[in-house]
Amino acid sequence: MKFNKSNICFFKVALNEAKKAFKNNEVPVGAVIVKNNKIIAKAYNQREKQKSVVAHAEILAIKKASKKNNNWRLNDCDIYTTLEPCEMCLSAIKQSRIKNIFYILQSQQFNYEKSKKHLNIFKIENAFLEDSIKDLVKNFFIERRKINL
């Protein structure tokens, strides 16, 4: 899908969230939830900080958006994420009734074709953002390997 320039700001916010994760030694993923063209929630991965396997950026953003909306149903909301959501996050996104999923970097780890059924999920083509996110993820794992040696 071609990138909609008017939505670049949402991905820039998601990228900033991913950078926060990186600075906190978390896998650098950021997510932003948008309703009526306004950001209602943003989050970054916090699995290490929260000591929780479910503290993914998308899940945390959904929790914040639900609290702000005072409703678990996030109808007419879109989610922008730096990395293609995992199967757990895709399920939570689907359950929360988020309308569209936009991501920049495709996951190399898993293939979620079955989970993507009945979801409006779009990989956005933007070389600058994709390169920025790739570099962030790559540098995170380079640093992680140094620490674990």
Biotite code that builds the C-alpha atoms (Angstrom):
import biotite.structure as struc

atoms = struc.array([
    struc.Atom([0.000, 0.000, 0.000], chain_id="A", res_id=1, res_name="MET", atom_name="CA", element="C"),
    struc.Atom([1.287, 3.458, -0.862], chain_id="A", res_id=2, res_name="LYS", atom_name="CA", element="C"),
    struc.Atom([2.090, 5.714, 2.053], chain_id="A", res_id=3, res_name="PHE", atom_name="CA", element="C"),
    struc.Atom([-0.386, 8.479, 2.869], chain_id="A", res_id=4, res_name="ASN", atom_name="CA", element="C"),
    struc.Atom([1.787, 11.519, 3.595], chain_id="A", res_id=5, res_name="LYS", atom_name="CA", element="C"),
    struc.Atom([-0.826, 13.053, 5.861], chain_id="A", res_id=6, res_name="SER", atom_name="CA", element="C"),
    struc.Atom([-0.337, 10.115, 8.262], chain_id="A", res_id=7, res_name="ASN", atom_name="CA", element="C"),
    struc.Atom([3.461, 10.321, 8.458], chain_id="A", res_id=8, res_name="ILE", atom_name="CA", element="C"),
    struc.Atom([3.179, 12.047, 11.850], chain_id="A", res_id=9, res_name="CYS", atom_name="CA", element="C"),
    struc.Atom([1.546, 8.943, 13.375], chain_id="A", res_id=10, res_name="PHE", atom_name="CA", element="C"),
    struc.Atom([4.471, 6.778, 12.283], chain_id="A", res_id=11, res_name="PHE", atom_name="CA", element="C"),
    struc.Atom([6.958, 9.366, 13.552], chain_id="A", res_id=12, res_name="LYS", atom_name="CA", element="C"),
    struc.Atom([5.299, 9.196, 16.979], chain_id="A", res_id=13, res_name="VAL", atom_name="CA", element="C"),
    struc.Atom([5.405, 5.373, 16.835], chain_id="A", res_id=14, res_name="ALA", atom_name="CA", element="C"),
    struc.Atom([9.089, 5.563, 15.890], chain_id="A", res_id=15, res_name="LEU", atom_name="CA", element="C"),
    struc.Atom([9.740, 7.864, 18.867], chain_id="A", res_id=16, res_name="ASN", atom_name="CA", element="C"),
    struc.Atom([8.019, 5.312, 21.101], chain_id="A", res_id=17, res_name="GLU", atom_name="CA", element="C"),
    struc.Atom([10.254, 2.584, 19.638], chain_id="A", res_id=18, res_name="ALA", atom_name="CA", element="C"),
    struc.Atom([13.279, 4.741, 20.474], chain_id="A", res_id=19, res_name="LYS", atom_name="CA", element="C"),
    struc.Atom([12.081, 4.942, 24.092], chain_id="A", res_id=20, res_name="LYS", atom_name="CA", element="C"),
    struc.Atom([11.949, 1.144, 24.153], chain_id="A", res_id=21, res_name="ALA", atom_name="CA", element="C"),
    struc.Atom([15.481, 0.977, 22.752], chain_id="A", res_id=22, res_name="PHE", atom_name="CA", element="C"),
    struc.Atom([16.773, 3.363, 25.438], chain_id="A", res_id=23, res_name="LYS", atom_name="CA", element="C"),
    struc.Atom([15.168, 1.144, 28.086], chain_id="A", res_id=24, res_name="ASN", atom_name="CA", element="C"),
    struc.Atom([16.716, -2.075, 26.713], chain_id="A", res_id=25, res_name="ASN", atom_name="CA", element="C"),
    struc.Atom([13.397, -3.268, 25.320], chain_id="A", res_id=26, res_name="GLU", atom_name="CA", element="C"),
    struc.Atom([12.813, -4.616, 21.810], chain_id="A", res_id=27, res_name="VAL", atom_name="CA", element="C"),
    struc.Atom([12.259, -1.328, 19.935], chain_id="A", res_id=28, res_name="PRO", atom_name="CA", element="C"),
    struc.Atom([8.620, -1.402, 18.910], chain_id="A", res_id=29, res_name="VAL", atom_name="CA", element="C"),
    struc.Atom([6.233, 1.521, 19.191], chain_id="A", res_id=30, res_name="GLY", atom_name="CA", element="C"),
    struc.Atom([2.490, 1.772, 18.589], chain_id="A", res_id=31, res_name="ALA", atom_name="CA", element="C"),
    struc.Atom([0.008, 4.609, 18.236], chain_id="A", res_id=32, res_name="VAL", atom_name="CA", element="C"),
    struc.Atom([-3.810, 4.411, 18.222], chain_id="A", res_id=33, res_name="ILE", atom_name="CA", element="C"),
    struc.Atom([-5.679, 7.080, 16.298], chain_id="A", res_id=34, res_name="VAL", atom_name="CA", element="C"),
    struc.Atom([-9.344, 8.057, 16.314], chain_id="A", res_id=35, res_name="LYS", atom_name="CA", element="C"),
    struc.Atom([-10.797, 10.855, 14.190], chain_id="A", res_id=36, res_name="ASN", atom_name="CA", element="C"),
    struc.Atom([-7.288, 11.714, 13.009], chain_id="A", res_id=37, res_name="ASN", atom_name="CA", element="C"),
    struc.Atom([-6.089, 12.306, 16.606], chain_id="A", res_id=38, res_name="LYS", atom_name="CA", element="C"),
    struc.Atom([-3.729, 10.215, 18.703], chain_id="A", res_id=39, res_name="ILE", atom_name="CA", element="C"),
    struc.Atom([-5.597, 8.759, 21.672], chain_id="A", res_id=40, res_name="ILE", atom_name="CA", element="C"),
    struc.Atom([-2.866, 6.397, 22.908], chain_id="A", res_id=41, res_name="ALA", atom_name="CA", element="C"),
    struc.Atom([0.763, 5.554, 22.354], chain_id="A", res_id=42, res_name="LYS", atom_name="CA", element="C"),
    struc.Atom([3.090, 2.991, 23.890], chain_id="A", res_id=43, res_name="ALA", atom_name="CA", element="C"),
    struc.Atom([6.333, 1.069, 23.517], chain_id="A", res_id=44, res_name="TYR", atom_name="CA", element="C"),
    struc.Atom([7.419, -2.435, 24.469], chain_id="A", res_id=45, res_name="ASN", atom_name="CA", element="C"),
    struc.Atom([7.891, -2.882, 28.217], chain_id="A", res_id=46, res_name="GLN", atom_name="CA", element="C"),
    struc.Atom([8.248, -6.625, 28.712], chain_id="A", res_id=47, res_name="ARG", atom_name="CA", element="C"),
    struc.Atom([11.454, -6.308, 30.731], chain_id="A", res_id=48, res_name="GLU", atom_name="CA", element="C"),
    struc.Atom([10.254, -3.358, 32.814], chain_id="A", res_id=49, res_name="LYS", atom_name="CA", element="C"),
    struc.Atom([6.876, -4.901, 33.622], chain_id="A", res_id=50, res_name="GLN", atom_name="CA", element="C"),
    struc.Atom([8.235, -8.451, 33.759], chain_id="A", res_id=51, res_name="LYS", atom_name="CA", element="C"),
    struc.Atom([5.313, -9.472, 31.566], chain_id="A", res_id=52, res_name="SER", atom_name="CA", element="C"),
    struc.Atom([5.262, -11.373, 28.304], chain_id="A", res_id=53, res_name="VAL", atom_name="CA", element="C"),
    struc.Atom([2.142, -9.447, 27.228], chain_id="A", res_id=54, res_name="VAL", atom_name="CA", element="C"),
    struc.Atom([3.621, -5.947, 27.668], chain_id="A", res_id=55, res_name="ALA", atom_name="CA", element="C"),
    struc.Atom([3.926, -5.401, 23.923], chain_id="A", res_id=56, res_name="HIS", atom_name="CA", element="C"),
    struc.Atom([3.536, -1.877, 22.535], chain_id="A", res_id=57, res_name="ALA", atom_name="CA", element="C"),
    struc.Atom([0.250, -2.730, 20.816], chain_id="A", res_id=58, res_name="GLU", atom_name="CA", element="C"),
    struc.Atom([-1.300, -4.293, 23.925], chain_id="A", res_id=59, res_name="ILE", atom_name="CA", element="C"),
    struc.Atom([-0.249, -1.360, 26.123], chain_id="A", res_id=60, res_name="LEU", atom_name="CA", element="C"),
    struc.Atom([-1.604, 1.143, 23.584], chain_id="A", res_id=61, res_name="ALA", atom_name="CA", element="C"),
    struc.Atom([-4.912, -0.760, 23.443], chain_id="A", res_id=62, res_name="ILE", atom_name="CA", element="C"),
    struc.Atom([-5.157, -0.649, 27.255], chain_id="A", res_id=63, res_name="LYS", atom_name="CA", element="C"),
    struc.Atom([-4.536, 3.115, 27.278], chain_id="A", res_id=64, res_name="LYS", atom_name="CA", element="C"),
    struc.Atom([-6.996, 3.775, 24.444], chain_id="A", res_id=65, res_name="ALA", atom_name="CA", element="C"),
    struc.Atom([-9.668, 1.644, 26.122], chain_id="A", res_id=66, res_name="SER", atom_name="CA", element="C"),
    struc.Atom([-9.209, 3.524, 29.378], chain_id="A", res_id=67, res_name="LYS", atom_name="CA", element="C"),
    struc.Atom([-9.377, 6.891, 27.615], chain_id="A", res_id=68, res_name="LYS", atom_name="CA", element="C"),
    struc.Atom([-12.506, 5.834, 25.681], chain_id="A", res_id=69, res_name="ASN", atom_name="CA", element="C"),
    struc.Atom([-13.977, 4.185, 28.786], chain_id="A", res_id=70, res_name="ASN", atom_name="CA", element="C"),
    struc.Atom([-14.762, 1.257, 26.518], chain_id="A", res_id=71, res_name="ASN", atom_name="CA", element="C"),
    struc.Atom([-12.867, -1.828, 25.362], chain_id="A", res_id=72, res_name="TRP", atom_name="CA", element="C"),
    struc.Atom([-14.428, -1.437, 21.915], chain_id="A", res_id=73, res_name="ARG", atom_name="CA", element="C"),
    struc.Atom([-12.145, 0.719, 19.792], chain_id="A", res_id=74, res_name="LEU", atom_name="CA", element="C"),
    struc.Atom([-14.432, 0.973, 16.785], chain_id="A", res_id=75, res_name="ASN", atom_name="CA", element="C"),
    struc.Atom([-13.310, 3.508, 14.180], chain_id="A", res_id=76, res_name="ASP", atom_name="CA", element="C"),
    struc.Atom([-9.755, 3.519, 15.540], chain_id="A", res_id=77, res_name="CYS", atom_name="CA", element="C"),
    struc.Atom([-6.599, 2.706, 13.597], chain_id="A", res_id=78, res_name="ASP", atom_name="CA", element="C"),
    struc.Atom([-3.300, 1.436, 14.950], chain_id="A", res_id=79, res_name="ILE", atom_name="CA", element="C"),
    struc.Atom([0.100, 2.441, 13.573], chain_id="A", res_id=80, res_name="TYR", atom_name="CA", element="C"),
    struc.Atom([3.011, 0.268, 14.606], chain_id="A", res_id=81, res_name="THR", atom_name="CA", element="C"),
    struc.Atom([6.654, 0.177, 13.674], chain_id="A", res_id=82, res_name="THR", atom_name="CA", element="C"),
    struc.Atom([6.797, -3.604, 13.324], chain_id="A", res_id=83, res_name="LEU", atom_name="CA", element="C"),
    struc.Atom([4.235, -6.039, 11.974], chain_id="A", res_id=84, res_name="GLU", atom_name="CA", element="C"),
    struc.Atom([2.191, -7.155, 15.010], chain_id="A", res_id=85, res_name="PRO", atom_name="CA", element="C"),
    struc.Atom([2.707, -10.636, 16.434], chain_id="A", res_id=86, res_name="CYS", atom_name="CA", element="C"),
    struc.Atom([-0.100, -13.173, 16.589], chain_id="A", res_id=87, res_name="GLU", atom_name="CA", element="C"),
    struc.Atom([-1.007, -12.237, 20.177], chain_id="A", res_id=88, res_name="MET", atom_name="CA", element="C"),
    struc.Atom([-1.227, -8.540, 19.306], chain_id="A", res_id=89, res_name="CYS", atom_name="CA", element="C"),
    struc.Atom([-3.190, -9.252, 16.126], chain_id="A", res_id=90, res_name="LEU", atom_name="CA", element="C"),
    struc.Atom([-5.725, -11.140, 18.207], chain_id="A", res_id=91, res_name="SER", atom_name="CA", element="C"),
    struc.Atom([-5.997, -8.286, 20.737], chain_id="A", res_id=92, res_name="ALA", atom_name="CA", element="C"),
    struc.Atom([-6.362, -5.769, 17.904], chain_id="A", res_id=93, res_name="ILE", atom_name="CA", element="C"),
    struc.Atom([-9.108, -7.866, 16.356], chain_id="A", res_id=94, res_name="LYS", atom_name="CA", element="C"),
    struc.Atom([-10.869, -8.342, 19.705], chain_id="A", res_id=95, res_name="GLN", atom_name="CA", element="C"),
    struc.Atom([-10.750, -4.602, 20.409], chain_id="A", res_id=96, res_name="SER", atom_name="CA", element="C"),
    struc.Atom([-12.382, -3.973, 17.017], chain_id="A", res_id=97, res_name="ARG", atom_name="CA", element="C"),
    struc.Atom([-9.689, -1.645, 15.738], chain_id="A", res_id=98, res_name="ILE", atom_name="CA", element="C"),
    struc.Atom([-10.552, -0.848, 12.135], chain_id="A", res_id=99, res_name="LYS", atom_name="CA", element="C"),
    struc.Atom([-7.161, -0.735, 10.375], chain_id="A", res_id=100, res_name="ASN", atom_name="CA", element="C"),
    struc.Atom([-3.619, -1.843, 11.154], chain_id="A", res_id=101, res_name="ILE", atom_name="CA", element="C"),
    struc.Atom([-0.720, -0.001, 9.539], chain_id="A", res_id=102, res_name="PHE", atom_name="CA", element="C"),
    struc.Atom([2.893, -1.095, 9.945], chain_id="A", res_id=103, res_name="TYR", atom_name="CA", element="C"),
    struc.Atom([6.244, -0.294, 8.362], chain_id="A", res_id=104, res_name="ILE", atom_name="CA", element="C"),
    struc.Atom([8.637, -3.191, 8.969], chain_id="A", res_id=105, res_name="LEU", atom_name="CA", element="C"),
    struc.Atom([7.606, -6.752, 8.211], chain_id="A", res_id=106, res_name="GLN", atom_name="CA", element="C"),
    struc.Atom([8.391, -9.361, 10.837], chain_id="A", res_id=107, res_name="SER", atom_name="CA", element="C"),
    struc.Atom([11.066, -11.823, 9.750], chain_id="A", res_id=108, res_name="GLN", atom_name="CA", element="C"),
    struc.Atom([10.386, -14.119, 12.686], chain_id="A", res_id=109, res_name="GLN", atom_name="CA", element="C"),
    struc.Atom([6.878, -15.439, 12.055], chain_id="A", res_id=110, res_name="PHE", atom_name="CA", element="C"),
    struc.Atom([4.240, -15.875, 9.382], chain_id="A", res_id=111, res_name="ASN", atom_name="CA", element="C"),
    struc.Atom([0.798, -14.842, 10.579], chain_id="A", res_id=112, res_name="TYR", atom_name="CA", element="C"),
    struc.Atom([-1.268, -15.370, 7.440], chain_id="A", res_id=113, res_name="GLU", atom_name="CA", element="C"),
    struc.Atom([-3.978, -17.317, 9.307], chain_id="A", res_id=114, res_name="LYS", atom_name="CA", element="C"),
    struc.Atom([-4.254, -14.614, 11.983], chain_id="A", res_id=115, res_name="SER", atom_name="CA", element="C"),
    struc.Atom([-4.511, -11.862, 9.373], chain_id="A", res_id=116, res_name="LYS", atom_name="CA", element="C"),
    struc.Atom([-7.782, -13.255, 8.078], chain_id="A", res_id=117, res_name="LYS", atom_name="CA", element="C"),
    struc.Atom([-10.632, -10.748, 8.391], chain_id="A", res_id=118, res_name="HIS", atom_name="CA", element="C"),
    struc.Atom([-8.294, -7.881, 9.342], chain_id="A", res_id=119, res_name="LEU", atom_name="CA", element="C"),
    struc.Atom([-7.534, -4.703, 7.443], chain_id="A", res_id=120, res_name="ASN", atom_name="CA", element="C"),
    struc.Atom([-3.743, -4.855, 7.695], chain_id="A", res_id=121, res_name="ILE", atom_name="CA", element="C"),
    struc.Atom([-1.487, -2.767, 5.510], chain_id="A", res_id=122, res_name="PHE", atom_name="CA", element="C"),
    struc.Atom([2.275, -2.684, 5.100], chain_id="A", res_id=123, res_name="LYS", atom_name="CA", element="C"),
    struc.Atom([3.166, 0.916, 4.362], chain_id="A", res_id=124, res_name="ILE", atom_name="CA", element="C"),
    struc.Atom([5.959, 1.512, 1.873], chain_id="A", res_id=125, res_name="GLU", atom_name="CA", element="C"),
    struc.Atom([8.224, 4.311, 3.095], chain_id="A", res_id=126, res_name="ASN", atom_name="CA", element="C"),
    struc.Atom([11.946, 3.727, 2.621], chain_id="A", res_id=127, res_name="ALA", atom_name="CA", element="C"),
    struc.Atom([13.083, 6.398, 5.085], chain_id="A", res_id=128, res_name="PHE", atom_name="CA", element="C"),
    struc.Atom([10.923, 5.121, 7.960], chain_id="A", res_id=129, res_name="LEU", atom_name="CA", element="C"),
    struc.Atom([11.630, 1.487, 7.111], chain_id="A", res_id=130, res_name="GLU", atom_name="CA", element="C"),
    struc.Atom([15.392, 2.104, 7.140], chain_id="A", res_id=131, res_name="ASP", atom_name="CA", element="C"),
    struc.Atom([15.150, 4.008, 10.450], chain_id="A", res_id=132, res_name="SER", atom_name="CA", element="C"),
    struc.Atom([13.193, 1.190, 12.095], chain_id="A", res_id=133, res_name="ILE", atom_name="CA", element="C"),
    struc.Atom([15.457, -1.519, 10.624], chain_id="A", res_id=134, res_name="LYS", atom_name="CA", element="C"),
    struc.Atom([18.535, 0.282, 11.970], chain_id="A", res_id=135, res_name="ASP", atom_name="CA", element="C"),
    struc.Atom([16.958, 0.630, 15.406], chain_id="A", res_id=136, res_name="LEU", atom_name="CA", element="C"),
    struc.Atom([16.052, -3.073, 15.590], chain_id="A", res_id=137, res_name="VAL", atom_name="CA", element="C"),
    struc.Atom([19.416, -4.144, 14.188], chain_id="A", res_id=138, res_name="LYS", atom_name="CA", element="C"),
    struc.Atom([21.341, -1.970, 16.672], chain_id="A", res_id=139, res_name="ASN", atom_name="CA", element="C"),
    struc.Atom([19.227, -3.272, 19.543], chain_id="A", res_id=140, res_name="PHE", atom_name="CA", element="C"),
    struc.Atom([20.121, -6.876, 18.781], chain_id="A", res_id=141, res_name="PHE", atom_name="CA", element="C"),
    struc.Atom([23.805, -6.016, 18.190], chain_id="A", res_id=142, res_name="ILE", atom_name="CA", element="C"),
    struc.Atom([23.886, -4.403, 21.655], chain_id="A", res_id=143, res_name="GLU", atom_name="CA", element="C"),
    struc.Atom([21.950, -7.316, 23.180], chain_id="A", res_id=144, res_name="ARG", atom_name="CA", element="C"),
    struc.Atom([24.517, -9.795, 21.845], chain_id="A", res_id=145, res_name="ARG", atom_name="CA", element="C"),
    struc.Atom([27.403, -7.746, 23.304], chain_id="A", res_id=146, res_name="LYS", atom_name="CA", element="C"),
    struc.Atom([25.769, -7.786, 26.725], chain_id="A", res_id=147, res_name="ILE", atom_name="CA", element="C"),
    struc.Atom([25.118, -11.532, 26.620], chain_id="A", res_id=148, res_name="ASN", atom_name="CA", element="C"),
    struc.Atom([28.700, -12.481, 25.617], chain_id="A", res_id=149, res_name="LEU", atom_name="CA", element="C"),
])
